[in-house]
Amino acid sequence: MKKTIALVLTLVLIFALACPSSFAADKGSVYWLNFKPELDETAQQLAKMYTEETGVDVKVVTAASGTYQQTLTSEMDKKAAPTLFIIGNQAGVKEWGEFAMDLTGTAIADELNTDAYNLYDEDGRLVSIGYCYECYGIIVNPDLIEKAGHSMDELKNFEGLKTVAEDIHARADELGFDAFSSSDMDGSSSWRFTGHMINLEYVYEEREAGAVWTECPATLTGNYMENYKNLFDLCINNSLTDPKDLATGGHDAEAEFKSGKAAFFVNGSWEYAAVSGDVPNATMIPYYCGVEGEEKAGLNCGTENCWAVNEYASDADKEATVDFMVWLVSDPEANALMVEQLGIMPYKHAVESSNGFLNDAAAYTADGCYVFDWATNYQPNVDEYRAGLVSALNAYCADQSDANWALVKTAAIDGWATQYAAANG
């Protein structure tokens, strides 16, 4: 019996040596460091599906909200580093571009239906590609607006938004709901105001100058900080939560909106799947802030969600990662799950979106409204810049004095110049 086993093993070894690819073919593996916490459950499901279908191991790790850069730095130092990660803006290109494979001419690049959301380094290398298109603004529950005796037709500019919000807040006890959900300034929420709402300053500066930014400007004018203040004040002073209690967080703005406790929720299209079950006719309006002609404003449209493939991964892992990406954007079942969570994906074979907020964005555009591009992607030294702005906003929320608002303006405008100089030597 032992002789028989030995003979069989010898034959197996001879065959393996003659045909190594049959026994030792390296299928590679995928390690996806996911940027979006709300995508985690779906990403884990997709990883399992792909492994079952192909035998390729796919690991998904999702960074906690507001910690992606720290997590990426830590994970890239490890031997088994991510093969698929996020470079979402020009600051990211400067920091991580050398770690990114040039995706020009790859199978995943060939699946794109637009170049609008791609990022290139200074040498023209395609270092990351957009995997979803998003929009953000102010989510509204029309039923609560009507219950308060108002109509959506009133929400066409800041004056109308202010009238409705202040009236709802003044009658919150009577109505059983307030105007805005909580505007927490902790890491899980502050990005809505220091990364998103502040975009109105940048975009109106672009419009004033007559050109969309193609690179980070060294300085800002600050000409629209009063408009930013208009909207920020409206949010924090007509809300379920006292402004003095926003610094530490702990309030669930999404749950407040879904449960009908608030009529307005500052957020984006990625929230559609989460809120539409409870508020099926939820809609989104622009950042009305008192700028002349804002009746023709649309939503903030763009992406910070751009995939990059680790240049220093093995060839097998890089190939496996690109194959996995192609599967995510082209396989009908897999892509339907992605689109359900992300709203829309800029790929030839992606399924059609049913995201109502993205449909709102399209409707504004079709009506001739101008789009707020994601100029916020150019924020220099983004983490440091936003941290300074959070600190100043916290001081302002605690004491809404002119002096404290001046600190917010300093953090937003002078802070930009400081961080630009730090990032550019």
C-alpha positions as CSV (number, residue, x, y, z in Angstrom):
1,M,0.0,0.0,0.0
2,K,2.8,2.4,0.9
3,K,4.5,1.7,-2.4
4,T,1.3,2.5,-4.2
5,I,0.9,5.8,-2.4
6,A,4.5,6.7,-3.0
7,L,4.1,5.9,-6.7
8,V,1.0,8.1,-6.9
9,L,2.7,11.0,-5.2
10,T,5.7,10.6,-7.5
11,L,3.5,10.8,-10.5
12,V,1.7,13.8,-9.1
13,L,5.0,15.6,-8.5
14,I,6.2,14.8,-12.0
15,F,3.0,16.1,-13.5
16,A,3.1,19.2,-11.3
17,L,6.7,20.0,-12.4
18,A,5.7,19.5,-16.0
19,C,2.6,21.6,-15.7
20,P,3.1,24.0,-12.7
21,S,0.3,26.2,-13.7
22,S,-2.2,23.4,-13.2
23,F,-1.3,23.1,-9.5
24,A,0.5,26.3,-8.5
25,A,-1.2,29.0,-10.5
26,D,-1.4,32.2,-8.5
27,K,-4.9,33.6,-8.8
28,G,-3.8,36.5,-6.7
29,S,-6.0,38.1,-4.0
30,V,-7.8,41.3,-3.4
31,Y,-7.7,43.6,-0.3
32,W,-10.2,46.4,-0.6
33,L,-9.8,49.2,1.9
34,N,-13.3,50.6,1.7
35,F,-13.9,54.4,2.2
36,K,-17.7,54.3,2.7
37,P,-19.0,52.9,5.9
38,E,-22.6,52.8,4.5
39,L,-21.2,50.4,1.8
40,D,-19.6,48.0,4.2
41,E,-22.4,45.4,4.4
42,T,-22.9,45.3,0.7
43,A,-19.1,45.2,0.1
44,Q,-18.7,42.2,2.4
45,Q,-21.6,40.4,0.6
46,L,-20.0,41.1,-2.8
47,A,-16.6,39.8,-1.6
48,K,-18.2,36.6,-0.5
49,M,-20.1,36.3,-3.8
50,Y,-16.9,36.8,-5.9
51,T,-14.8,34.3,-3.9
52,E,-17.5,31.7,-4.3
53,E,-17.7,32.4,-8.0
54,T,-14.0,32.6,-8.9
55,G,-12.1,31.1,-6.0
56,V,-10.2,34.4,-5.6
57,D,-9.9,35.6,-2.0
58,V,-11.4,39.1,-1.4
59,K,-10.9,40.9,1.9
60,V,-12.8,44.0,2.7
61,V,-11.9,46.4,5.5
62,T,-14.0,49.5,6.0
63,A,-12.4,52.5,7.7
64,A,-14.5,54.2,10.4
65,S,-16.0,57.5,9.3
66,G,-13.5,60.3,9.2
67,T,-10.5,58.0,9.7
68,Y,-9.7,56.8,6.2
69,Q,-6.4,58.6,5.7
70,Q,-5.1,57.4,9.1
71,T,-6.2,53.8,8.4
72,L,-4.7,53.9,4.9
73,T,-1.4,55.1,6.2
74,S,-1.4,52.3,8.8
75,E,-2.4,49.6,6.4
76,M,0.0,50.6,3.6
77,D,2.9,50.0,6.1
78,K,1.9,46.4,6.4
79,K,3.3,43.5,4.3
80,A,-0.2,42.6,3.2
81,A,-1.2,46.1,2.1
82,P,-4.5,47.0,0.4
83,T,-4.5,46.3,-3.3
84,L,-7.6,48.5,-3.9
85,F,-7.8,51.8,-2.1
86,I,-9.1,55.4,-2.5
87,I,-7.5,58.5,-3.9
88,G,-10.4,60.9,-3.9
89,N,-8.9,64.4,-4.6
90,Q,-5.8,66.2,-5.8
91,A,-4.4,66.3,-2.3
92,G,-4.7,62.6,-2.3
93,V,-2.9,62.3,-5.6
94,K,0.0,64.2,-4.2
95,E,0.2,62.0,-1.2
96,W,-0.6,58.6,-2.6
97,G,-0.1,58.9,-6.4
98,E,3.3,57.1,-6.3
99,F,1.6,54.1,-4.8
100,A,-1.0,53.9,-7.5
101,M,-0.8,51.8,-10.7
102,D,-1.4,53.7,-13.9
103,L,-4.8,52.5,-15.0
104,T,-4.6,53.9,-18.5
105,G,-5.7,51.2,-21.0
106,T,-6.7,48.7,-18.3
107,A,-9.8,46.6,-18.5
108,I,-11.5,48.7,-15.8
109,A,-10.7,52.0,-17.5
110,D,-12.2,50.6,-20.7
111,E,-15.5,50.1,-18.8
112,L,-15.8,53.8,-18.0
113,N,-18.4,55.9,-19.9
114,T,-16.8,59.2,-18.9
115,D,-13.5,60.7,-17.9
116,A,-15.1,63.3,-15.7
117,Y,-14.4,61.7,-12.4
118,N,-10.9,60.5,-13.0
119,L,-7.7,61.8,-11.3
120,Y,-4.3,62.1,-13.0
121,D,-0.9,62.9,-11.5
122,E,1.4,65.6,-12.9
123,D,2.9,63.0,-15.3
124,G,-0.5,62.3,-16.8
125,R,-0.8,58.9,-15.2
126,L,-4.4,57.8,-14.5
127,V,-4.0,57.1,-10.7
128,S,-7.6,56.8,-9.7
129,I,-11.0,56.4,-11.3
130,G,-14.4,57.4,-10.0
131,Y,-16.6,54.5,-9.1
132,C,-19.8,56.4,-8.2
133,Y,-21.4,59.8,-9.0
134,E,-23.0,61.5,-6.1
135,C,-24.8,64.7,-5.2
136,Y,-25.4,66.5,-1.9
137,G,-27.6,69.3,-0.6
138,I,-30.5,69.5,1.9
139,I,-32.8,66.5,2.1
140,V,-36.4,67.4,2.7
141,N,-39.5,65.6,3.9
142,P,-42.3,67.2,1.8
143,D,-45.0,65.7,4.1
144,L,-43.7,67.6,7.1
145,I,-43.4,70.8,5.1
146,E,-47.1,70.5,4.2
147,K,-48.1,69.5,7.7
148,A,-46.6,72.7,8.9
149,G,-48.8,74.6,6.5
150,H,-46.2,75.3,3.9
151,S,-45.4,74.0,0.4
152,M,-42.3,72.9,-1.5
153,D,-42.8,75.8,-3.8
154,E,-41.7,78.2,-1.1
155,L,-38.2,76.5,-1.0
156,K,-36.7,78.3,-4.0
157,N,-34.2,80.5,-2.3
158,F,-32.7,81.3,1.1
159,E,-35.5,83.7,2.0
160,G,-38.1,81.0,1.5
161,L,-36.1,78.3,3.2
162,K,-35.5,80.6,6.2
163,T,-39.1,81.5,6.5
164,V,-40.2,77.9,6.5
165,A,-37.4,76.6,8.8
166,E,-37.9,79.4,11.4
167,D,-41.6,78.9,11.5
168,I,-41.3,75.2,12.0
169,H,-38.8,75.6,14.7
170,A,-40.9,78.2,16.5
171,R,-43.9,75.8,16.5
172,A,-41.9,72.5,17.1
173,D,-43.7,71.6,20.3
174,E,-47.1,72.1,18.6
175,L,-46.1,70.3,15.4
176,G,-44.3,67.4,17.0
177,F,-41.2,67.9,14.8
178,D,-38.5,70.5,14.2
179,A,-36.9,72.0,11.2
180,F,-33.3,70.6,10.9
181,S,-31.9,67.4,12.3
182,S,-28.7,67.7,14.4
183,S,-25.6,69.2,12.9
184,D,-23.0,67.4,15.1
185,M,-19.4,68.5,14.8
186,D,-17.7,65.2,15.8
187,G,-15.8,63.2,13.2
188,S,-18.8,61.2,12.0
189,S,-20.7,64.3,11.0
190,S,-18.5,67.5,10.8
191,W,-17.6,66.7,7.2
192,R,-21.1,67.7,6.2
193,F,-20.2,71.3,7.0
194,T,-16.4,71.5,6.7
195,G,-16.2,69.4,3.5
196,H,-19.6,69.9,1.9
197,M,-21.4,73.0,3.0
198,I,-18.2,75.1,2.8
199,N,-18.2,74.2,-0.9
200,L,-20.7,77.0,-1.6
201,E,-17.9,79.5,-0.8
202,Y,-15.5,77.8,-3.3
203,V,-18.1,77.4,-6.1
204,Y,-19.3,81.0,-5.9
205,E,-15.7,82.1,-6.0
206,E,-15.3,80.1,-9.1
207,R,-18.4,81.6,-10.6
208,E,-17.2,85.1,-9.7
209,A,-13.9,84.4,-11.4
210,G,-15.7,82.9,-14.4
211,A,-13.8,79.6,-14.4
212,V,-13.9,76.2,-12.7
213,W,-10.7,75.4,-10.8
214,T,-8.4,72.9,-12.5
215,E,-5.8,73.2,-9.7
216,C,-5.8,74.3,-6.0
217,P,-5.7,78.1,-5.8
218,A,-3.2,79.5,-3.4
219,T,-5.7,81.9,-1.7
220,L,-9.4,82.5,-1.4
221,T,-11.3,85.8,-1.3
222,G,-13.8,84.8,1.4
223,N,-16.4,86.8,-0.4
224,Y,-19.2,84.3,0.3
225,M,-18.5,83.5,4.0
226,E,-21.5,85.5,5.0
227,N,-23.6,83.2,2.8
228,Y,-22.1,80.2,4.4
229,K,-22.9,81.8,7.8
230,N,-26.5,82.3,6.7
231,L,-27.1,78.6,6.0
232,F,-25.0,77.3,8.9
233,D,-26.9,79.6,11.4
234,L,-30.2,78.4,10.0
235,C,-29.2,74.8,10.5
236,I,-27.9,75.0,14.1
237,N,-30.5,77.5,15.4
238,N,-33.6,75.8,14.0
239,S,-32.8,72.3,15.1
240,L,-33.6,69.5,17.6
241,T,-30.3,70.1,19.3
242,D,-28.9,73.1,21.1
243,P,-25.9,74.5,19.3
244,K,-23.9,74.2,22.5
245,D,-24.3,70.4,22.4
246,L,-23.0,69.8,18.9
247,A,-19.2,69.6,19.6
248,T,-19.2,66.1,21.2
249,G,-21.7,64.6,18.8
250,G,-23.9,61.6,19.8
251,H,-27.0,62.6,17.9
252,D,-28.2,60.5,15.0
253,A,-29.3,63.0,12.3
254,E,-30.3,60.3,9.9
255,A,-32.6,58.6,12.5
256,E,-34.1,62.0,13.4
257,F,-35.1,62.5,9.8
258,K,-36.3,59.0,9.2
259,S,-38.5,59.0,12.3
260,G,-40.2,62.3,11.3
261,K,-38.6,64.4,14.0
262,A,-37.0,66.8,11.5
263,A,-38.1,68.2,8.2
264,F,-34.6,68.9,6.9
265,F,-31.4,66.8,6.8
266,V,-28.1,68.1,5.4
267,N,-26.6,65.2,3.5
268,G,-26.2,63.5,0.1
269,S,-27.5,60.9,-2.4
270,W,-25.8,58.1,-0.6
271,E,-28.5,58.4,2.1
272,Y,-31.3,57.6,-0.4
273,A,-31.4,53.9,0.3
274,A,-31.4,54.5,4.1
275,V,-34.1,57.2,4.2
276,S,-36.5,56.4,1.4
277,G,-38.1,53.4,3.1
278,D,-39.3,55.7,5.9
279,V,-39.7,58.8,3.8
280,P,-40.5,57.5,0.3
281,N,-41.1,61.0,-1.2
282,A,-37.9,62.5,0.3
283,T,-36.4,65.1,-2.1
284,M,-33.3,67.2,-2.2
285,I,-32.9,71.0,-2.5
286,P,-29.8,73.1,-3.1
287,Y,-27.7,75.0,-0.6
288,Y,-29.8,78.2,-0.6
289,C,-27.7,80.8,1.2
290,G,-28.7,84.3,-0.1
291,V,-26.6,84.7,-3.2
292,E,-28.3,86.7,-5.9
293,G,-29.8,84.6,-8.6
294,E,-29.7,81.4,-6.5
295,E,-33.2,80.4,-7.7
296,K,-31.2,78.8,-10.6
297,A,-28.9,76.9,-8.3
298,G,-28.7,73.1,-8.5
299,L,-27.2,70.5,-6.4
300,N,-23.5,69.7,-5.6
301,C,-22.5,67.0,-8.0
302,G,-19.3,65.0,-8.3
303,T,-17.3,62.4,-6.4
304,E,-14.5,61.8,-3.9
305,N,-14.9,58.1,-4.4
306,C,-12.1,57.0,-6.8
307,W,-10.5,53.6,-6.9
308,A,-6.7,53.2,-7.1
309,V,-4.8,49.9,-7.4
310,N,-1.6,49.4,-5.4
311,E,1.4,49.7,-7.7
312,Y,3.5,47.7,-5.3
313,A,1.2,44.7,-5.1
314,S,2.3,41.6,-6.9
315,D,1.3,41.3,-10.6
316,A,-1.1,38.5,-9.7
317,D,-2.8,40.6,-7.0
318,K,-3.0,43.6,-9.4
319,E,-4.6,41.5,-12.1
320,A,-7.0,40.0,-9.6
321,T,-7.9,43.4,-8.3
322,V,-8.6,44.8,-11.7
323,D,-10.7,41.7,-12.6
324,F,-12.7,42.2,-9.4
325,M,-13.3,45.9,-10.2
326,V,-14.6,44.9,-13.7
327,W,-16.9,42.4,-12.1
328,L,-18.3,45.0,-9.7
329,V,-19.2,47.4,-12.6
330,S,-20.4,44.9,-15.2
331,D,-21.9,41.8,-13.6
332,P,-25.6,42.5,-13.5
333,E,-26.2,41.1,-10.0
334,A,-23.1,42.5,-8.4
335,N,-23.6,45.9,-10.0
336,A,-27.2,46.1,-9.0
337,L,-26.1,45.8,-5.4
338,M,-23.5,48.5,-5.9
339,V,-25.9,50.9,-7.6
340,E,-28.5,50.3,-4.9
341,Q,-26.1,51.7,-2.3
342,L,-24.1,54.2,-4.4
343,G,-26.8,55.6,-6.6
344,I,-25.1,55.7,-9.9
345,M,-21.8,54.4,-11.4
346,P,-20.1,55.9,-14.5
347,Y,-19.6,52.7,-16.4
348,K,-20.9,51.4,-19.7
349,H,-22.6,48.3,-18.3
350,A,-23.8,49.7,-15.0
351,V,-27.5,49.2,-14.2
352,E,-29.8,52.2,-14.2
353,S,-30.1,54.2,-11.0
354,S,-33.3,54.4,-9.0
355,N,-31.9,57.0,-6.6
356,G,-34.4,59.8,-6.2
357,F,-31.9,62.4,-5.1
358,L,-29.7,61.8,-8.2
359,N,-32.9,62.2,-10.2
360,D,-33.5,65.5,-8.4
361,A,-30.0,66.6,-9.5
362,A,-30.7,65.7,-13.1
363,A,-34.0,67.6,-12.9
364,Y,-32.3,70.8,-11.7
365,T,-29.8,70.5,-14.5
366,A,-32.4,69.8,-17.1
367,D,-34.2,73.0,-15.9
368,G,-31.1,75.0,-16.7
369,C,-29.8,75.3,-13.1
370,Y,-26.1,75.6,-12.5
371,V,-24.3,72.8,-10.8
372,F,-22.1,73.1,-7.7
373,D,-19.0,71.2,-8.8
374,W,-17.0,69.5,-6.0
375,A,-14.4,72.3,-5.7
376,T,-14.0,71.1,-2.1
377,N,-11.9,68.3,-3.5
378,Y,-9.1,70.9,-3.8
379,Q,-8.9,71.6,0.0
380,P,-5.2,71.7,0.7
381,N,-3.9,69.4,3.5
382,V,-7.5,68.4,3.9
383,D,-7.4,66.8,7.4
384,E,-5.5,69.7,8.9
385,Y,-7.6,72.3,7.1
386,R,-10.9,70.8,8.2
387,A,-9.7,70.3,11.8
388,G,-9.0,74.0,12.0
389,L,-12.5,74.7,10.7
390,V,-14.1,72.3,13.1
391,S,-12.3,73.9,16.1
392,A,-13.5,77.4,15.0
393,L,-17.1,76.2,14.4
394,N,-17.2,74.6,17.8
395,A,-16.2,77.9,19.4
396,Y,-18.9,79.6,17.4
397,C,-21.6,77.1,18.3
398,A,-20.8,77.6,21.9
399,D,-21.0,81.4,21.7
400,Q,-22.3,82.9,18.4
401,S,-20.5,86.2,18.7
402,D,-19.0,88.2,15.9
403,A,-15.6,87.6,17.2
404,N,-16.1,83.9,17.1
405,W,-17.4,84.0,13.6
406,A,-14.3,86.0,12.6
407,L,-12.3,83.0,13.8
408,V,-14.4,80.7,11.5
409,K,-13.6,83.0,8.6
410,T,-9.9,83.0,9.5
411,A,-9.9,79.2,9.7
412,A,-11.6,78.9,6.3
413,I,-9.8,81.6,4.4
414,D,-6.4,82.2,6.1
415,G,-6.3,78.5,6.9
416,W,-6.5,77.7,3.2
417,A,-3.5,79.8,2.4
418,T,-1.6,78.3,5.4
419,Q,-2.3,74.8,4.3
420,Y,-1.6,75.5,0.7
421,A,1.8,76.8,1.6
422,A,2.4,73.8,3.8
423,A,1.4,71.4,1.0
424,N,3.3,73.2,-1.7
425,G,6.5,74.2,0.1
